[in-house]
Amino acid sequence: MTAGFGLFMWARRVGSVELVEEDDPVFGWRERLLDAFDGLARNAPTAHQGKDERRWTSP
């Protein structure tokens, strides 16, 4: 299960295209994992952030 989330995280880090629609059950699963551990994954730098925003910040 976490290997699948890793693929979503890779896509989130390197691209700016949403892979799943909001009405897809996988969307909810991914959102819950992004918010796990106080949003650690959601706060990871992404490709579509500005250059100055890519610094890693602890939640």
Contacts in CASP RR format, 6 or more apart in sequence:
PFRMAT RR
TARGET T0000
AUTHOR 0000-0000-0000
METHOD contacts of the structure
MODEL  1
MTAGFGLFMWARRVGSVELVEEDDPVFGWRERLLDAFDGLARNAPTAHQG
KDERRWTSP
5 30 0 8 1.000
5 33 0 8 1.000
5 41 0 8 1.000
8 19 0 8 1.000
8 30 0 8 1.000
9 41 0 8 1.000
9 44 0 8 1.000
11 17 0 8 1.000
11 19 0 8 1.000
12 44 0 8 1.000
12 46 0 8 1.000
13 44 0 8 1.000
13 45 0 8 1.000
13 46 0 8 1.000
13 47 0 8 1.000
14 47 0 8 1.000
15 46 0 8 1.000
15 47 0 8 1.000
15 48 0 8 1.000
16 46 0 8 1.000
16 47 0 8 1.000
16 48 0 8 1.000
20 26 0 8 1.000
20 27 0 8 1.000
20 30 0 8 1.000
21 27 0 8 1.000
33 41 0 8 1.000
34 41 0 8 1.000
34 42 0 8 1.000
35 41 0 8 1.000
35 42 0 8 1.000
37 59 0 8 1.000
38 59 0 8 1.000
39 59 0 8 1.000
40 59 0 8 1.000
43 56 0 8 1.000
43 57 0 8 1.000
43 59 0 8 1.000
44 56 0 8 1.000
45 53 0 8 1.000
45 54 0 8 1.000
45 55 0 8 1.000
45 56 0 8 1.000
46 54 0 8 1.000
END
